[in-house]
């Protein structure tokens, strides 16, 4: 077990022997670090899954129908993704029958 954590022990020992940064160095680091702008987060933008207006729904489709629709969406460089296509078609059907 000592072999397994030997590198960790050496790392901790080296850290404890390192000199503390001076107050001047710390203040310079604080001034140069940039915080993200308010309203802008890090990483990927939030998607539909985390949007409360959307709800995951299971729909049973024939494999060939889904495959053809997905391929057509890719081939035509459509602005829609599969869920947006379904949303649009259902919205049209609802407005027609309301």
QUIVEN-V538318 format. One record per residue. RES is the residue in one letter. PHI is phi in radians with two decimals (* if undefined). PSI is psi in degrees with one decimal (999 if undefined). BURIAL is # if it has 9 or more other C-alpha atoms within 8 Angstrom, else .. Layout:
res:RES phi:PHI psi:PSI burial:BURIAL
res:RES phi:PHI psi:PSI burial:BURIAL
This chain:
res:X phi:* psi:-32.6 burial:.
res:X phi:-1.11 psi:-36.3 burial:.
res:X phi:-1.14 psi:-37.1 burial:.
res:X phi:-1.12 psi:-39.2 burial:.
res:X phi:-1.90 psi:14.8 burial:.
res:X phi:-1.09 psi:-41.9 burial:.
res:X phi:-1.14 psi:-36.4 burial:.
res:X phi:-1.16 psi:-42.7 burial:.
res:X phi:-1.09 psi:-42.4 burial:.
res:X phi:-1.11 psi:-40.2 burial:.
res:X phi:-1.10 psi:-45.3 burial:.
res:X phi:-1.11 psi:-40.1 burial:.
res:X phi:-1.15 psi:-40.4 burial:.
res:X phi:-1.14 psi:-36.1 burial:.
res:X phi:-1.19 psi:-39.5 burial:.
res:X phi:-1.23 psi:-25.3 burial:.
res:X phi:-1.50 psi:-11.9 burial:.
res:X phi:-1.26 psi:143.3 burial:.
res:X phi:-1.22 psi:149.0 burial:.
res:X phi:-1.25 psi:141.4 burial:.
res:X phi:-1.21 psi:145.3 burial:.
res:X phi:-1.27 psi:163.9 burial:.
res:X phi:-1.11 psi:-34.1 burial:.
res:X phi:-1.14 psi:-43.4 burial:.
res:X phi:-1.12 psi:-40.4 burial:.
res:X phi:-1.14 psi:-41.3 burial:#
res:X phi:-1.20 psi:-35.3 burial:.
res:X phi:-1.15 psi:-41.9 burial:.
res:X phi:-1.11 psi:-38.3 burial:.
res:X phi:-1.17 psi:-36.8 burial:.
res:X phi:-1.25 psi:-36.2 burial:.
res:X phi:-1.46 psi:-19.1 burial:.
res:X phi:-1.28 psi:134.9 burial:.
res:X phi:-1.88 psi:129.1 burial:.
res:X phi:-1.51 psi:149.6 burial:.
res:X phi:-1.11 psi:148.5 burial:.
res:X phi:-1.09 psi:146.9 burial:.
res:X phi:-1.06 psi:137.6 burial:.
res:X phi:1.57 psi:-17.1 burial:.
res:X phi:-1.93 psi:122.7 burial:.
res:X phi:-1.73 psi:178.3 burial:.
res:X phi:-1.62 psi:157.0 burial:.
res:X phi:1.47 psi:-155.9 burial:.
res:X phi:-1.32 psi:149.7 burial:.
res:X phi:-1.20 psi:156.3 burial:.
res:X phi:-1.18 psi:147.0 burial:.
res:X phi:-1.93 psi:-170.9 burial:.
res:X phi:-1.13 psi:-33.6 burial:.
res:X phi:-1.08 psi:-34.1 burial:#
res:X phi:-1.66 psi:0.1 burial:.
res:X phi:-1.49 psi:123.6 burial:.
res:X phi:-1.18 psi:-15.3 burial:.
res:X phi:-1.33 psi:-14.4 burial:.
res:X phi:-1.87 psi:147.7 burial:.
res:X phi:-2.33 psi:130.5 burial:.
res:X phi:-1.16 psi:136.1 burial:.
res:X phi:-2.38 psi:138.4 burial:.
res:X phi:-1.68 psi:128.1 burial:.
res:X phi:-2.24 psi:134.9 burial:.
res:X phi:-1.66 psi:120.4 burial:.
res:X phi:-2.18 psi:154.7 burial:.
res:X phi:-1.19 psi:141.9 burial:.
res:X phi:-0.98 psi:-43.9 burial:.
res:X phi:-1.16 psi:-37.2 burial:.
res:X phi:-1.12 psi:-47.8 burial:.
res:X phi:-1.12 psi:-42.9 burial:#
res:X phi:-1.07 psi:-45.9 burial:.
res:X phi:-1.12 psi:-42.8 burial:.
res:X phi:-1.11 psi:-43.5 burial:#
res:X phi:-1.08 psi:-42.4 burial:#
res:X phi:-1.15 psi:-42.2 burial:.
res:X phi:-1.10 psi:-40.0 burial:.
res:X phi:-1.07 psi:-42.1 burial:#
res:X phi:-1.20 psi:-45.1 burial:.
res:X phi:-1.16 psi:-34.0 burial:.
res:X phi:-1.56 psi:2.5 burial:.
res:X phi:0.87 psi:44.5 burial:.
res:X phi:-1.16 psi:150.3 burial:.
res:X phi:-1.32 psi:-13.5 burial:.
res:X phi:-1.51 psi:149.5 burial:.
res:X phi:-1.82 psi:178.8 burial:.
res:X phi:-1.05 psi:-43.5 burial:#
res:X phi:-1.19 psi:-34.9 burial:.
res:X phi:-1.18 psi:-36.4 burial:.
res:X phi:-1.09 psi:-47.1 burial:#
res:X phi:-1.07 psi:-43.7 burial:.
res:X phi:-1.05 psi:-44.6 burial:.
res:X phi:-1.12 psi:-47.3 burial:.
res:X phi:-1.11 psi:-41.2 burial:.
res:X phi:-1.16 psi:-38.7 burial:.
res:X phi:-1.08 psi:-41.3 burial:.
res:X phi:-1.13 psi:-41.1 burial:.
res:X phi:-1.14 psi:-39.7 burial:.
res:X phi:-1.14 psi:-45.1 burial:.
res:X phi:-1.15 psi:-32.7 burial:.
res:X phi:-1.21 psi:-36.3 burial:.
res:X phi:-1.74 psi:8.3 burial:.
res:X phi:-1.68 psi:999 burial:.
